[in-house]
């Protein structure tokens, strides 16, 4: 089964749009790294929280992608705008619609 | 922006495969109800937890879909296999890859 990842990150107040834009922009290059889905969303109940939902061909593809120069650049851009509060769920993707 | 939903449900021990199969089977008919993405996944760290990640054209589409006969049938099939412990996050979908 493919590897899934559902995560949240807290942004410093007022910086969510910037973080979301950087994550969306950075998603372009992920397909060649084995990413099938990378959905960037904003919480409707917490104005400082971003949720991402990802599907990768394998956990190894996901982990390796973090070493790509584009990924490191994106992480470097976003990290200073985050509070350091994260949640993460690792999953196996069973199927569904649009995936 | 489109409506996103990330949710988890706890299943009664030993019933996860059955719940996952029912949710995947039920996703077929969702596109015509305004669903763009419905990803059914299993937690790798908790053998009794299912995570779903959804994208809908609007919250109204999502809410209306729960009244469809197929949805009611699917919910009726799955609910007896769940413990009643849920989490839910409602989001606005900013963009990304594969969406």
Backbone of each chain as ProteinMPNN parsed JSONL, in Angstrom:
{"seq_chain_A": "XXXXXXXXXXXXXXXXXXXXXXXXXXXXXXXXXXXXXXXXXXXXXXXXXXXXXXXXXXXXXXXXXXXXXXXXXXXXXXXXXXXXXXXXXXXXXXXXXXX", "coords_chain_A": {"N_chain_A": [[0.849, -1.216, 0.0], [0.356, 2.276, -0.61], [2.045, 5.056, 0.981], [0.789, 7.187, 3.45], [0.428, 10.477, 4.792], [-0.605, 12.616, 7.269], [-0.622, 15.758, 8.495], [-0.278, 18.487, 10.846], [0.548, 21.926, 11.32], [1.476, 24.643, 13.375], [1.367, 28.097, 12.803], [3.177, 31.153, 13.224], [1.372, 33.958, 14.45], [-0.421, 35.625, 11.921], [1.037, 34.786, 9.744], [0.08, 32.738, 8.19], [-0.921, 32.725, 5.504], [1.348, 33.152, 4.028], [2.894, 30.883, 4.619], [1.22, 28.858, 3.616], [1.192, 29.548, 0.888], [3.874, 29.111, 0.239], [4.096, 26.368, 0.673], [2.289, 25.347, -1.203], [3.469, 26.271, -3.571], [5.84, 24.856, -3.458], [5.021, 22.3, -3.956], [4.985, 21.571, -6.567], [7.309, 20.25, -7.573], [7.19, 17.756, -6.433], [6.109, 15.449, -7.541], [7.868, 14.051, -9.177], [9.453, 13.007, -7.285], [8.066, 10.936, -6.273], [5.649, 11.494, -5.148], [2.159, 11.355, -4.95], [0.022, 12.809, -4.123], [-0.597, 15.913, -2.602], [-1.957, 17.843, -0.468], [-2.717, 21.008, 0.529], [-4.024, 22.756, 3.204], [-6.114, 25.042, 5.085], [-7.027, 25.349, 8.46], [-10.423, 25.799, 9.435], [-11.242, 26.458, 11.906], [-9.158, 27.298, 13.453], [-7.124, 29.894, 13.151], [-4.412, 29.914, 12.909], [-3.436, 27.51, 12.051], [-2.234, 25.02, 9.828], [-3.059, 22.346, 7.716], [-1.824, 19.418, 6.199], [-2.186, 16.892, 3.731], [-0.978, 13.942, 2.491], [0.049, 11.657, -0.114], [2.231, 9.118, -0.91], [4.395, 7.108, -2.997], [5.835, 5.336, -1.479], [7.018, 5.039, 1.93], [9.728, 5.376, 1.886], [10.131, 6.908, -0.407], [8.943, 9.287, 0.472], [10.592, 9.976, 2.688], [13.077, 10.261, 1.443], [12.578, 12.438, -0.146], [12.79, 14.636, 1.455], [15.363, 15.332, 1.431], [15.868, 16.56, -0.933], [17.102, 19.357, -2.811], [15.154, 21.36, -3.411], [13.211, 20.794, -1.518], [14.59, 21.21, 0.855], [15.041, 23.94, 0.594], [12.428, 24.9, 0.657], [11.603, 24.083, 3.195], [13.405, 25.522, 4.716], [12.5, 28.061, 4.233], [9.977, 28.096, 5.337], [10.112, 27.199, 7.996], [10.991, 29.254, 9.887], [8.64, 30.613, 10.208], [6.963, 29.141, 11.675], [5.586, 27.829, 14.768], [6.622, 25.598, 15.932], [4.98, 23.663, 16.846], [3.627, 20.661, 16.025], [1.547, 18.114, 14.53], [1.418, 14.654, 13.608], [0.467, 11.991, 11.488], [1.006, 8.813, 10.381], [0.165, 6.739, 7.699], [-1.287, 3.896, 5.937], [-2.361, 3.752, 2.628], [-5.477, 2.901, 1.591], [-7.281, 3.261, -0.492], [-9.873, 4.801, -2.517], [-11.461, 7.745, -3.756], [-10.278, 9.615, -6.503], [-7.659, 9.126, -6.2]], "CA_chain_A": [[0.0, 0.0, 0.0], [1.09, 3.539, -0.602], [2.275, 5.697, 2.281], [0.057, 8.428, 3.664], [0.894, 11.339, 5.876], [-1.515, 13.713, 7.597], [0.073, 16.537, 9.508], [-0.653, 19.884, 11.072], [1.599, 22.801, 11.853], [1.021, 25.942, 13.86], [2.171, 29.202, 12.289], [3.173, 32.361, 14.039], [0.197, 34.753, 14.075], [-0.326, 36.509, 10.763], [1.919, 34.259, 8.694], [-0.431, 31.518, 7.562], [-1.035, 32.831, 4.04], [2.704, 33.026, 3.496], [3.267, 29.471, 4.74], [0.398, 28.099, 2.663], [1.662, 29.85, -0.469], [5.17, 28.456, 0.051], [3.878, 24.918, 0.575], [1.65, 25.076, -2.501], [4.483, 26.495, -4.607], [6.835, 23.798, -3.359], [4.456, 20.984, -4.284], [5.192, 21.319, -8.0], [8.383, 19.322, -7.868], [7.133, 16.538, -5.618], [5.656, 14.256, -8.268], [9.027, 13.278, -9.655], [10.052, 12.369, -6.11], [7.232, 9.815, -5.855], [4.461, 11.982, -4.442], [0.953, 11.306, -5.763], [-0.97, 13.761, -3.621], [-0.077, 16.821, -1.577], [-3.058, 18.797, -0.314], [-2.42, 22.035, 1.531], [-5.307, 23.326, 3.637], [-6.16, 25.906, 6.27], [-8.102, 25.065, 9.409], [-11.456, 26.836, 9.506], [-11.538, 26.752, 13.311], [-7.972, 27.857, 14.097], [-6.554, 30.71, 12.078], [-2.96, 29.761, 12.869], [-3.09, 26.112, 11.782], [-2.211, 24.486, 8.463], [-3.108, 20.882, 7.623], [-1.44, 18.835, 4.912], [-2.514, 15.476, 3.552], [-0.056, 13.519, 1.441], [0.157, 10.25, -0.503], [3.517, 8.829, -1.562], [4.502, 5.716, -3.471], [6.315, 4.566, -0.331], [7.624, 5.868, 2.981], [11.099, 5.676, 1.472], [10.051, 8.071, -1.3], [8.678, 10.471, 1.303], [11.761, 10.334, 3.492], [14.149, 10.726, 0.544], [12.226, 13.744, -0.728], [13.178, 15.713, 2.382], [16.762, 15.67, 1.16], [15.984, 17.288, -2.203], [17.416, 20.782, -2.636], [13.917, 22.165, -3.385], [12.543, 20.566, -0.238], [15.354, 21.905, 1.895], [14.803, 25.375, 0.426], [11.071, 25.179, 1.105], [11.599, 23.93, 4.651], [14.148, 26.654, 5.259], [11.676, 29.271, 4.099], [8.763, 28.001, 6.146], [10.352, 26.919, 9.418], [10.999, 30.431, 10.776], [7.283, 31.152, 10.355], [6.187, 28.169, 12.47], [5.817, 27.884, 16.213], [7.252, 24.363, 16.379], [3.94, 22.708, 17.254], [3.223, 19.82, 14.901], [1.014, 16.764, 14.74], [1.652, 13.833, 12.427], [-0.111, 10.66, 11.425], [1.474, 8.03, 9.252], [-0.89, 5.794, 7.338], [-1.26, 3.121, 4.695], [-3.47, 4.248, 1.813], [-6.258, 1.754, 1.126], [-7.952, 3.575, -1.748], [-10.859, 5.852, -2.433], [-11.807, 8.491, -4.963], [-9.34, 10.668, -6.88], [-6.335, 8.773, -5.693]], "C_chain_A": [[0.872, 1.249, 0.0], [1.12, 4.143, 0.814], [1.485, 7.007, 2.359], [0.593, 9.192, 4.858], [-0.14, 12.449, 6.044], [-0.859, 14.497, 8.726], [-0.509, 17.922, 9.675], [0.556, 20.647, 11.579], [0.966, 24.112, 12.269], [1.952, 27.017, 13.297], [2.142, 30.36, 13.294], [2.052, 33.274, 13.543], [0.474, 35.667, 12.881], [0.475, 35.966, 9.598], [1.332, 33.069, 7.934], [-0.48, 31.606, 6.037], [0.325, 32.626, 3.386], [3.164, 31.559, 3.52], [2.51, 28.629, 3.713], [0.9, 28.32, 1.237], [2.985, 29.146, -0.749], [4.997, 26.947, -0.111], [3.241, 24.546, -0.767], [2.683, 25.229, -3.628], [5.49, 25.348, -4.625], [6.328, 22.429, -3.787], [4.685, 20.601, -5.741], [6.19, 20.202, -8.278], [8.275, 17.97, -7.191], [6.788, 15.285, -6.418], [6.844, 13.399, -8.71], [9.759, 12.584, -8.501], [9.185, 11.221, -5.579], [6.007, 10.228, -5.051], [3.258, 11.966, -5.385], [-0.06, 12.368, -5.352], [-0.34, 14.61, -2.526], [-1.098, 17.95, -1.468], [-2.743, 19.739, 0.836], [-3.721, 22.738, 1.9], [-5.126, 24.191, 4.892], [-7.297, 25.451, 7.18], [-9.145, 26.177, 9.362], [-11.728, 27.24, 10.957], [-10.345, 27.369, 14.048], [-7.178, 28.615, 13.041], [-5.037, 30.607, 11.968], [-2.527, 28.326, 12.555], [-3.229, 25.763, 10.303], [-2.254, 22.968, 8.558], [-2.643, 20.45, 6.24], [-1.811, 17.353, 4.909], [-1.753, 14.995, 2.322], [-0.213, 12.026, 1.146], [1.435, 10.095, -1.317], [3.555, 7.379, -1.998], [5.036, 4.795, -2.38], [6.83, 5.548, 0.722], [9.045, 6.27, 2.579], [11.116, 6.87, 0.504], [9.849, 9.355, -0.488], [9.947, 10.93, 2.015], [12.88, 10.894, 2.606], [13.86, 12.127, 0.026], [12.687, 14.893, 0.159], [14.617, 16.156, 2.161], [16.948, 16.415, -0.155], [16.302, 18.747, -1.944], [16.164, 21.655, -2.568], [13.212, 22.016, -2.047], [13.271, 21.299, 0.875], [15.13, 23.414, 1.817], [13.423, 25.748, 0.966], [10.983, 25.105, 2.632], [12.307, 25.12, 5.308], [13.356, 27.949, 5.242], [10.529, 29.273, 5.107], [9.06, 27.911, 7.646], [10.369, 28.162, 10.306], [9.611, 31.024, 11.026], [6.389, 30.249, 11.205], [6.529, 28.276, 13.952], [6.589, 26.668, 16.726], [6.262, 23.32, 16.881], [3.428, 21.956, 16.023], [2.397, 18.637, 15.402], [1.313, 15.975, 13.474], [1.005, 12.466, 12.583], [0.453, 9.98, 10.2], [0.454, 6.93, 8.977], [-0.501, 4.943, 6.127], [-2.525, 3.486, 3.909], [-4.215, 3.055, 1.205], [-6.91, 2.011, -0.22], [-8.931, 4.705, -1.56], [-11.116, 6.485, -3.781], [-10.729, 9.539, -5.238], [-7.917, 10.376, -6.47], [-5.862, 7.472, -6.338]], "O_chain_A": [[1.976, 1.26, 0.543], [0.335, 3.784, 1.692], [1.52, 7.824, 1.438], [1.137, 8.618, 5.801], [-0.501, 13.131, 5.085], [-0.577, 13.947, 9.79], [-1.148, 18.462, 8.771], [1.464, 20.08, 12.187], [0.055, 24.624, 11.619], [3.173, 26.863, 13.313], [1.212, 30.508, 14.087], [1.809, 33.353, 12.338], [1.475, 36.383, 12.845], [0.581, 36.625, 8.564], [2.023, 32.458, 7.118], [-0.113, 30.65, 5.354], [0.435, 32.006, 2.329], [3.751, 31.067, 2.556], [3.098, 27.791, 3.029], [1.016, 27.366, 0.467], [3.198, 28.639, -1.85], [5.669, 26.324, -0.932], [3.615, 23.55, -1.386], [2.748, 24.394, -4.53], [5.936, 24.924, -5.691], [7.117, 21.5, -3.961], [4.587, 19.427, -6.099], [5.948, 19.325, -9.107], [9.157, 17.125, -7.346], [7.14, 14.177, -6.014], [6.808, 12.172, -8.619], [10.578, 11.69, -8.719], [9.518, 10.605, -4.567], [5.403, 9.409, -4.359], [3.328, 12.5, -6.492], [-0.902, 12.774, -6.153], [0.354, 14.104, -1.645], [-1.101, 18.886, -2.269], [-2.532, 19.311, 1.97], [-4.432, 23.249, 1.035], [-4.146, 24.081, 5.63], [-8.406, 25.197, 6.712], [-8.8, 27.355, 9.262], [-12.377, 28.257, 11.204], [-10.505, 27.902, 15.146], [-6.619, 28.004, 12.13], [-4.442, 31.152, 11.038], [-1.369, 27.971, 12.773], [-4.186, 26.147, 9.631], [-1.564, 22.374, 9.386], [-3.025, 21.046, 5.233], [-1.755, 16.668, 5.931], [-1.871, 15.575, 1.243], [-0.559, 11.236, 2.025], [1.686, 10.831, -2.271], [2.852, 6.53, -1.451], [4.722, 3.605, -2.362], [7.048, 6.726, 0.441], [9.502, 7.368, 2.895], [11.994, 7.729, 0.58], [10.5, 10.371, -0.733], [10.327, 12.099, 1.957], [13.542, 11.867, 2.964], [14.779, 12.911, -0.213], [12.946, 15.994, -0.327], [15.039, 17.209, 2.638], [18.054, 16.857, -0.467], [15.825, 19.321, -0.965], [16.103, 22.587, -1.766], [12.681, 22.985, -1.504], [12.65, 21.93, 1.731], [15.04, 24.087, 2.844], [13.26, 26.766, 1.638], [10.367, 25.957, 3.272], [11.854, 25.647, 6.324], [13.513, 28.812, 6.106], [10.164, 30.313, 5.654], [8.337, 28.483, 8.462], [9.802, 28.124, 11.398], [9.426, 31.832, 11.937], [5.215, 30.548, 11.428], [7.603, 28.742, 14.334], [7.145, 26.701, 17.824], [6.653, 22.228, 17.291], [2.868, 22.552, 15.104], [2.53, 18.214, 16.55], [1.446, 16.55, 12.394], [0.999, 11.874, 13.662], [0.382, 10.522, 9.097], [-0.05, 6.28, 9.894], [0.46, 5.226, 5.411], [-3.622, 3.522, 4.467], [-3.657, 2.299, 0.41], [-7.079, 1.083, -1.011], [-8.855, 5.467, -0.597], [-11.001, 5.835, -4.82], [-10.313, 10.262, -4.334], [-7.076, 11.273, -6.402], [-4.764, 7.0, -6.043]]}, "seq_chain_B": "XXXXXXXXXXXXXXXXXXXXXXXXXXXXXXXXXXXXXXXXXXXXXXXXXXXXXXXXXXXXXXXXXXXXXXXXXXXXXXXXXXXXXXXXXXXXXXXXXXX", "coords_chain_B": {"N_chain_B": [[-12.619, 28.866, -1.952], [-12.191, 25.31, -2.018], [-13.764, 22.817, 0.098], [-12.349, 21.086, 2.788], [-11.883, 18.053, 4.593], [-10.681, 16.307, 7.307], [-10.565, 13.387, 8.992], [-10.761, 11.07, 11.755], [-11.528, 7.742, 12.817], [-12.307, 5.388, 15.306], [-12.208, 1.892, 15.277], [-13.983, -1.048, 16.286], [-12.104, -3.647, 17.824], [-10.453, -5.699, 15.471], [-12.056, -5.184, 13.283], [-11.203, -3.426, 11.389], [-10.372, -3.824, 8.667], [-12.737, -4.466, 7.411], [-14.249, -2.125, 7.746], [-12.652, -0.298, 6.328], [-12.802, -1.404, 3.759], [-15.524, -1.057, 3.213], [-15.74, 1.73, 3.225], [-14.057, 2.426, 1.107], [-15.387, 1.153, -1.007], [-17.746, 2.592, -0.96], [-16.971, 5.034, -1.915], [-17.118, 5.346, -4.595], [-19.491, 6.517, -5.647], [-19.33, 9.155, -4.918], [-18.308, 11.243, -6.433], [-20.191, 12.384, -8.143], [-21.645, 13.723, -6.345], [-20.214, 15.915, -5.766], [-17.726, 15.537, -4.72], [-14.236, 15.669, -4.769], [-12.036, 14.362, -3.854], [-11.311, 11.519, -1.915], [-9.805, 9.929, 0.397], [-8.965, 6.949, 1.821], [-7.483, 5.633, 4.642], [-5.268, 3.673, 6.739], [-4.137, 3.872, 10.034], [-0.69, 3.576, 10.855], [0.299, 3.294, 13.341], [-1.679, 2.723, 15.132], [-3.713, 0.114, 15.373], [-6.435, 0.084, 15.299], [-7.481, 2.318, 14.142], [-8.831, 4.438, 11.64], [-8.16, 6.761, 9.1], [-9.516, 9.417, 7.229], [-9.309, 11.53, 4.38], [-10.616, 14.26, 2.782], [-11.815, 16.107, -0.085], [-14.058, 18.502, -1.121], [-16.355, 20.185, -3.356], [-17.685, 22.171, -2.049], [-18.664, 23.013, 1.338], [-21.381, 22.684, 1.515], [-21.92, 20.818, -0.477], [-20.668, 18.608, 0.699], [-22.171, 18.282, 3.1], [-24.724, 17.814, 2.071], [-24.313, 15.418, 0.819], [-24.399, 13.492, 2.747], [-26.978, 12.823, 3.01], [-27.636, 11.242, 0.891], [-28.96, 8.194, -0.445], [-27.053, 6.11, -0.847], [-24.993, 6.961, 0.802], [-26.212, 6.907, 3.287], [-26.667, 4.183, 3.477], [-24.054, 3.223, 3.523], [-23.075, 4.417, 5.86], [-24.776, 3.234, 7.691], [-23.883, 0.654, 7.541], [-21.292, 0.761, 8.47], [-21.258, 2.058, 10.962], [-21.995, 0.339, 13.194], [-19.633, -0.972, 13.579], [-17.873, 0.701, 14.692], [-16.298, 2.47, 17.456], [-17.271, 4.856, 18.315], [-15.578, 6.888, 18.817], [-14.312, 9.735, 17.448], [-12.35, 12.027, 15.443], [-12.296, 15.292, 13.993], [-11.481, 17.588, 11.444], [-12.117, 20.567, 9.901], [-11.45, 22.179, 6.864], [-10.125, 24.709, 4.596], [-9.277, 24.333, 1.238], [-6.234, 25.005, -0.111], [-4.56, 24.321, -2.216], [-2.105, 22.478, -4.137], [-0.577, 19.361, -5.007], [-1.91, 17.101, -7.357], [-4.526, 17.624, -6.974]], "CA_chain_B": [[-11.796, 27.656, -1.793], [-12.919, 24.073, -1.765], [-13.913, 22.382, 1.485], [-11.597, 19.894, 3.14], [-12.276, 17.359, 5.827], [-9.752, 15.267, 7.741], [-11.205, 12.79, 10.158], [-10.361, 9.725, 12.177], [-12.532, 6.966, 13.54], [-11.817, 4.174, 15.955], [-13.046, 0.723, 14.996], [-13.924, -2.124, 17.282], [-10.957, -4.499, 17.492], [-10.624, -6.753, 14.477], [-13.003, -4.828, 12.225], [-10.744, -2.318, 10.539], [-10.358, -4.16, 7.236], [-14.13, -4.42, 6.954], [-14.63, -0.71, 7.668], [-11.901, 0.304, 5.23], [-13.366, -1.898, 2.498], [-16.838, -0.436, 3.016], [-15.535, 3.146, 2.898], [-13.505, 2.495, -0.251], [-16.464, 0.781, -1.929], [-18.736, 3.658, -0.967], [-16.442, 6.287, -2.475], [-17.416, 5.385, -6.033], [-20.593, 7.395, -6.01], [-19.229, 10.487, -4.307], [-17.922, 12.313, -7.354], [-21.382, 13.082, -8.659], [-22.18, 14.547, -5.246], [-19.36, 17.09, -5.577], [-16.492, 15.16, -4.026], [-13.076, 15.586, -5.655], [-11.015, 13.491, -3.281], [-11.756, 10.778, -0.731], [-8.689, 9.009, 0.629], [-9.199, 6.092, 2.992], [-6.176, 5.136, 5.084], [-5.147, 2.998, 8.029], [-3.013, 4.3, 10.859], [0.35, 2.553, 11.024], [0.686, 3.227, 14.752], [-2.832, 2.283, 15.93], [-4.35, -0.85, 14.475], [-7.888, 0.235, 15.32], [-7.852, 3.66, 13.688], [-8.947, 4.756, 10.214], [-8.127, 8.189, 8.777], [-9.975, 9.8, 5.893], [-9.005, 12.905, 3.955], [-11.603, 14.517, 1.729], [-11.954, 17.445, -0.674], [-15.383, 18.687, -1.728], [-16.492, 21.482, -4.028], [-18.104, 23.115, -0.997], [-19.207, 22.355, 2.542], [-22.768, 22.335, 1.235], [-21.891, 19.532, -1.179], [-20.353, 17.564, 1.68], [-23.28, 18.063, 4.018], [-25.845, 17.233, 1.325], [-23.993, 14.034, 0.429], [-24.725, 12.583, 3.854], [-28.388, 12.451, 2.881], [-27.832, 10.333, -0.243], [-29.262, 6.814, -0.026], [-25.817, 5.314, -0.781], [-24.249, 7.371, 1.995], [-26.913, 6.386, 4.465], [-26.439, 2.734, 3.517], [-22.671, 3.015, 3.92], [-22.979, 4.797, 7.273], [-25.481, 2.211, 8.455], [-23.075, -0.564, 7.539], [-20.031, 0.984, 9.175], [-21.407, 2.563, 12.335], [-21.957, -0.695, 14.254], [-18.27, -1.489, 13.717], [-17.048, 1.777, 15.277], [-16.443, 2.647, 18.907], [-17.876, 6.161, 18.606], [-14.525, 7.906, 19.001], [-13.984, 10.387, 16.187], [-11.798, 13.381, 15.412], [-12.62, 15.931, 12.717], [-10.913, 18.895, 11.141], [-12.663, 21.165, 8.685], [-10.419, 23.052, 6.289], [-10.241, 25.285, 3.246], [-8.217, 23.728, 0.438], [-5.487, 26.059, -0.787], [-3.984, 23.805, -3.457], [-1.097, 21.447, -3.953], [-0.299, 18.434, -6.106], [-2.854, 15.998, -7.51], [-5.816, 18.051, -6.436]], "C_chain_B": [[-12.669, 26.439, -1.531], [-12.852, 23.686, -0.283], [-13.109, 21.102, 1.714], [-12.06, 19.326, 4.469], [-11.239, 16.287, 6.101], [-10.331, 14.675, 9.014], [-10.617, 11.438, 10.494], [-11.533, 9.06, 12.871], [-11.863, 5.73, 14.11], [-12.782, 3.04, 15.63], [-12.96, -0.259, 16.157], [-12.832, -3.111, 16.865], [-11.302, -5.585, 16.472], [-11.494, -6.394, 13.295], [-12.48, -3.768, 11.252], [-10.799, -2.643, 9.054], [-11.757, -4.051, 6.635], [-14.602, -2.969, 6.776], [-13.945, -0.047, 6.476], [-12.5, -0.121, 3.89], [-14.708, -1.236, 2.196], [-16.688, 1.03, 2.611], [-14.987, 3.296, 1.473], [-14.608, 2.183, -1.274], [-17.484, 1.914, -2.061], [-18.27, 4.94, -1.631], [-16.762, 6.444, -3.947], [-18.431, 6.454, -6.403], [-20.444, 8.836, -5.557], [-18.941, 11.598, -5.31], [-19.147, 13.092, -7.836], [-22.034, 13.953, -7.585], [-21.282, 15.748, -4.949], [-18.093, 16.807, -4.801], [-15.354, 15.029, -5.038], [-12.034, 14.594, -5.153], [-11.567, 12.827, -2.025], [-10.729, 9.68, -0.513], [-8.931, 8.254, 1.928], [-7.873, 5.456, 3.378], [-6.276, 4.48, 6.455], [-3.964, 3.576, 8.781], [-1.964, 3.195, 10.919], [0.724, 2.371, 12.492], [-0.456, 2.737, 15.655], [-3.688, 1.377, 15.06], [-5.871, -0.76, 14.449], [-8.351, 1.599, 14.819], [-7.807, 3.78, 12.169], [-8.913, 6.271, 10.073], [-8.685, 8.403, 7.378], [-9.619, 11.253, 5.637], [-9.842, 13.18, 2.722], [-11.478, 15.943, 1.202], [-13.278, 17.487, -1.424], [-15.457, 20.067, -2.377], [-16.954, 22.569, -3.054], [-18.563, 22.314, 0.214], [-20.652, 21.906, 2.297], [-22.849, 21.003, 0.478], [-21.641, 18.385, -0.193], [-21.568, 17.234, 2.539], [-24.453, 17.376, 3.311], [-25.591, 15.758, 1.011], [-24.392, 13.037, 1.506], [-26.177, 12.117, 3.798], [-28.652, 11.504, 1.709], [-28.121, 8.924, 0.264], [-28.005, 5.959, 0.105], [-25.032, 5.66, 0.478], [-24.908, 6.818, 3.246], [-26.695, 4.885, 4.608], [-25.039, 2.442, 4.03], [-22.49, 3.319, 5.404], [-23.638, 3.727, 8.148], [-24.681, 0.925, 8.579], [-21.863, -0.425, 8.464], [-20.234, 1.294, 10.665], [-21.372, 1.475, 13.406], [-20.558, -1.249, 14.506], [-17.336, -0.476, 14.364], [-17.296, 1.894, 16.769], [-17.18, 3.932, 19.268], [-16.863, 7.247, 18.877], [-14.103, 8.449, 17.641], [-13.132, 11.632, 16.441], [-12.186, 13.974, 14.054], [-11.961, 17.283, 12.623], [-11.565, 19.372, 9.861], [-11.66, 22.192, 8.177], [-10.899, 23.709, 4.995], [-9.03, 24.807, 2.456], [-7.52, 24.806, -0.395], [-4.919, 25.588, -2.117], [-2.982, 22.724, -3.149], [-0.934, 20.613, -5.205], [-1.384, 17.364, -6.14], [-4.252, 16.342, -7.061], [-6.345, 19.218, -7.271]], "O_chain_B": [[-13.731, 26.527, -0.914], [-12.003, 24.163, 0.471], [-13.186, 20.158, 0.928], [-12.559, 20.04, 5.339], [-10.948, 15.457, 5.239], [-10.558, 15.384, 9.994], [-10.053, 10.751, 9.642], [-12.407, 9.719, 13.434], [-10.989, 5.119, 13.495], [-14.001, 3.2, 15.697], [-11.982, -0.283, 16.903], [-12.66, -3.376, 15.675], [-12.304, -6.289, 16.6], [-11.664, -7.208, 12.387], [-13.22, -3.275, 10.4], [-11.234, -1.808, 8.26], [-11.932, -3.602, 5.502], [-15.262, -2.632, 5.793], [-14.581, 0.677, 5.709], [-12.681, 0.703, 2.994], [-14.99, -0.895, 1.048], [-17.425, 1.517, 1.753], [-15.405, 4.184, 0.729], [-14.737, 2.874, -2.284], [-18.015, 2.16, -3.144], [-19.073, 5.838, -1.884], [-16.688, 7.546, -4.49], [-18.241, 7.203, -7.361], [-21.335, 9.654, -5.786], [-19.285, 12.756, -5.075], [-19.119, 14.319, -7.92], [-22.867, 14.809, -7.884], [-21.537, 16.507, -4.014], [-17.455, 17.723, -4.282], [-15.502, 14.349, -6.053], [-11.248, 14.055, -5.932], [-12.199, 13.47, -1.187], [-10.776, 8.632, -1.157], [-9.081, 8.852, 2.993], [-7.216, 4.82, 2.554], [-7.221, 4.699, 7.213], [-2.891, 3.75, 8.204], [-2.304, 2.016, 11.022], [1.393, 1.401, 12.846], [-0.223, 2.378, 16.809], [-4.319, 1.841, 14.111], [-6.523, -1.451, 13.666], [-9.495, 1.988, 15.051], [-6.886, 3.298, 11.509], [-9.562, 6.984, 10.838], [-8.364, 7.658, 6.453], [-9.624, 12.087, 6.542], [-9.792, 12.438, 1.741], [-11.092, 16.861, 1.926], [-13.575, 16.623, -2.249], [-14.729, 20.988, -2.007], [-16.64, 23.746, -3.231], [-18.814, 21.112, 0.131], [-21.086, 20.875, 2.812], [-23.719, 20.173, 0.745], [-22.299, 17.346, -0.239], [-21.946, 16.072, 2.689], [-25.092, 16.483, 3.867], [-26.522, 14.955, 0.944], [-24.688, 11.879, 1.213], [-26.557, 11.145, 4.452], [-29.77, 11.015, 1.551], [-27.584, 8.51, 1.292], [-27.885, 5.172, 1.044], [-24.476, 4.782, 1.139], [-24.235, 6.323, 4.15], [-26.554, 4.373, 5.719], [-24.837, 1.548, 4.852], [-21.828, 2.567, 6.12], [-23.121, 3.365, 9.206], [-24.778, 0.203, 9.572], [-21.468, -1.371, 9.144], [-19.466, 0.839, 11.513], [-20.757, 1.685, 14.452], [-20.318, -1.911, 15.516], [-16.153, -0.751, 14.563], [-18.337, 1.486, 17.284], [-17.657, 4.084, 20.392], [-17.226, 8.394, 19.136], [-13.601, 7.711, 16.793], [-13.187, 12.219, 17.521], [-12.38, 13.242, 13.084], [-11.892, 18.029, 13.6], [-11.565, 18.665, 8.854], [-11.097, 22.968, 8.948], [-11.908, 23.33, 4.401], [-7.9, 24.866, 2.939], [-8.128, 25.434, -1.262], [-4.808, 26.38, -3.053], [-2.986, 22.129, -2.072], [-1.128, 21.095, -6.321], [-1.742, 16.791, -5.111], [-5.067, 15.459, -6.798], [-7.426, 19.737, -6.992]]}, "name": "protein", "num_of_chains": 2, "seq": "XXXXXXXXXXXXXXXXXXXXXXXXXXXXXXXXXXXXXXXXXXXXXXXXXXXXXXXXXXXXXXXXXXXXXXXXXXXXXXXXXXXXXXXXXXXXXXXXXXXXXXXXXXXXXXXXXXXXXXXXXXXXXXXXXXXXXXXXXXXXXXXXXXXXXXXXXXXXXXXXXXXXXXXXXXXXXXXXXXXXXXXXXXXXXXXXXXXXXX"}
